[in-house]
Amino acid sequence: ECFAQTVAAALRPFTPATLVGDACPRTLIVVCDTTGSMHGNLDVVWDQLRTLFEDAKLQESFLAFHALLFGDHDPSHPEPYLVRHVGPMPSLPALVAAARAQPPTNGGDEPEALEDAMRACGRLVQSLGEPACVLAISDAPPHPASECPDALDFKQAVNALLRTGSLCFVVTDWLSSPAARNAWAAFELQPGVHQVELRN
């Protein structure tokens, strides 16, 4: 119940009053953690999204829907994918159905590929040639570049995304963790970033 309430709170900015209009990005990208610790909550994520988009005005405010699902780099837990792109889909229900059909990842959770997913998101937005609304959901923190196998810099990946003019809605349960807090805190005051702490 707490998880569902948190996802609902994170999605609250997605309302017809705030997102319907000529200035609103017309593409929605869901960046979602599919590792082991999320397995019990993935259905909640997709159900909350479906419920939210029962609002016809909200559904119609977007022209395309994408998902980027991600696992982790742990060699002891072989993954079916590190980052998997699903979409574009013409509707949120179609995206949810396609995302649910993908295999979950195993997840040693150390380190998860959140950095890879955010970099992939920025590249996807650049390929689209226009800003997007990005919803990022993970129960793991971003990792420092020194701990990433590919030495990816999380802040650089997010900044590259924000430079496209995209909006980023973040839900994670690591906002109070000092290490993760340092990574997300850099974006707290940016108007295009909205953060909600996940209660699991």
C-alpha positions in Angstrom: 0.0 0.0 0.0 2.8 2.4 0.8 4.5 1.7 -2.5 1.3 2.3 -4.4 0.7 5.6 -2.5 4.3 6.8 -3.3 4.0 6.0 -7.0 0.7 7.9 -7.1 2.3 10.8 -5.4 5.2 10.9 -7.8 2.7 10.8 -10.7 0.6 13.6 -9.3 2.2 16.3 -11.4 1.0 14.4 -14.5 -2.4 16.1 -14.5 -4.3 17.7 -17.4 -3.9 21.1 -15.8 -0.1 20.9 -15.8 0.7 18.8 -18.8 -2.0 19.5 -21.4 -1.0 22.3 -23.7 1.3 23.3 -26.6 4.3 23.7 -24.3 4.0 20.1 -22.9 6.3 17.4 -24.3 4.3 15.0 -26.4 6.3 11.9 -25.5 6.3 10.0 -22.3 9.3 7.8 -21.3 9.1 5.5 -18.3 12.5 4.5 -17.0 11.9 1.5 -14.7 14.1 -0.7 -12.5 13.2 -4.4 -13.1 15.8 -6.0 -10.8 15.0 -8.5 -8.1 14.1 -6.1 -5.3 11.4 -4.5 -7.6 9.7 -7.8 -8.6 7.0 -7.5 -6.0 6.3 -3.9 -7.0 6.4 -3.9 -10.8 2.7 -4.7 -11.1 2.0 -1.8 -8.8 3.9 0.6 -11.1 2.1 -0.5 -14.2 -1.3 -0.6 -12.5 -0.8 3.0 -11.1 0.1 4.2 -14.6 -2.9 2.6 -16.2 -5.2 4.1 -13.5 -3.6 7.5 -14.0 -4.0 7.5 -17.7 -7.7 6.6 -17.6 -8.0 10.4 -17.8 -8.8 10.9 -21.5 -7.2 14.3 -21.6 -4.0 13.1 -20.1 -3.9 10.1 -22.5 -4.5 12.4 -25.5 -1.8 14.9 -24.4 0.9 12.4 -25.4 1.5 11.1 -28.9 4.0 8.3 -28.1 4.9 6.2 -25.1 8.3 4.5 -24.5 9.8 2.4 -21.6 13.4 1.8 -20.8 13.7 -1.2 -18.5 17.0 -1.8 -16.7 18.9 -4.5 -14.8 22.4 -4.4 -13.3 26.0 -5.2 -14.0 26.5 -8.0 -11.4 28.2 -10.9 -13.2 26.9 -13.4 -10.7 23.4 -12.6 -11.8 23.3 -12.9 -15.7 20.7 -10.6 -17.1 18.4 -11.0 -20.1 19.2 -7.3 -20.8 21.0 -4.4 -19.3 18.8 -1.7 -20.7 15.8 -2.6 -22.9 13.8 -0.1 -25.0 10.1 -0.8 -25.4 8.2 1.3 -27.8 7.1 3.6 -29.3 3.5 2.7 -28.4 0.4 4.7 -29.4 -1.1 4.5 -25.9 -0.2 3.9 -22.3 -2.2 0.6 -22.0 -0.2 -0.7 -25.0 3.0 0.3 -23.4 2.1 -1.3 -20.1 1.2 -4.5 -21.9 4.4 -4.6 -23.8 6.5 -3.8 -20.8 4.8 -6.5 -18.7 5.7 -9.0 -21.5 9.4 -8.4 -21.0 11.3 -10.7 -18.6 12.3 -9.2 -15.3 16.0 -8.9 -14.5 17.7 -10.9 -11.7 19.4 -8.2 -9.9 22.3 -8.5 -7.5 21.5 -4.8 -7.1 25.2 -3.8 -7.0 25.5 -1.8 -9.1 22.2 -1.4 -10.9 22.3 0.1 -14.3 20.4 3.4 -13.5 23.2 5.4 -15.0 23.1 3.4 -18.2 19.3 3.8 -18.3 19.5 7.6 -17.9 22.2 7.8 -20.6 20.0 5.7 -22.9 17.1 8.0 -22.1 19.0 11.1 -23.1 20.0 9.5 -26.3 16.5 8.4 -27.0 15.2 12.0 -26.5 18.0 13.3 -28.7 17.0 10.9 -31.5 13.4 12.0 -31.2 14.4 15.6 -31.7 12.1 17.0 -29.1 11.7 17.1 -25.3 9.9 14.3 -23.4 8.3 13.7 -20.0 10.5 11.2 -18.2 9.3 9.1 -15.2 12.2 7.3 -13.5 11.3 4.7 -10.9 14.0 2.7 -9.0 14.5 1.4 -5.5 18.3 1.7 -5.9 20.5 4.8 -5.8 22.6 6.2 -8.5 26.2 5.0 -8.2 29.3 7.1 -8.4 31.3 6.8 -11.7 34.1 5.1 -9.8 31.8 2.2 -9.0 30.3 1.8 -12.5 31.9 -0.8 -14.8 31.7 1.7 -17.7 32.6 4.7 -15.5 29.4 6.4 -16.4 28.7 9.7 -14.6 25.1 9.8 -13.4 25.0 13.6 -13.1 26.3 14.0 -16.6 23.6 11.6 -17.9 20.8 13.5 -16.2 22.2 16.9 -17.2 22.3 15.8 -20.8 18.7 14.8 -20.6 17.6 18.1 -19.0 19.5 20.1 -21.6 17.0 18.8 -24.1 14.2 20.6 -22.3 12.7 17.4 -20.9 10.8 17.1 -17.6 12.0 14.5 -15.2 9.8 12.9 -12.5 11.8 10.8 -10.1 10.6 8.3 -7.5 13.2 6.4 -5.4 13.6 5.3 -1.8 17.2 6.5 -1.5 16.7 10.3 -1.3 17.6 10.2 2.4 20.8 8.1 1.9 23.8 10.4 2.1 25.6 9.0 -1.0 22.5 8.9 -3.2 21.3 12.2 -1.7 24.5 13.9 -3.0 23.7 12.6 -6.5 20.1 13.7 -6.6 20.5 16.9 -4.6 22.2 18.5 -7.6 18.8 18.6 -9.4 16.6 19.5 -6.5 16.2 23.2 -7.4 15.9 22.6 -11.2 12.3 23.4 -12.3 12.3 20.5 -14.7 12.9 17.9 -12.0 10.4 16.6 -9.4 11.4 14.1 -6.8 9.3 11.9 -4.5 10.7 9.5 -1.9 9.6 5.9 -2.3 8.0 4.3 0.7 8.4 0.5 0.3 
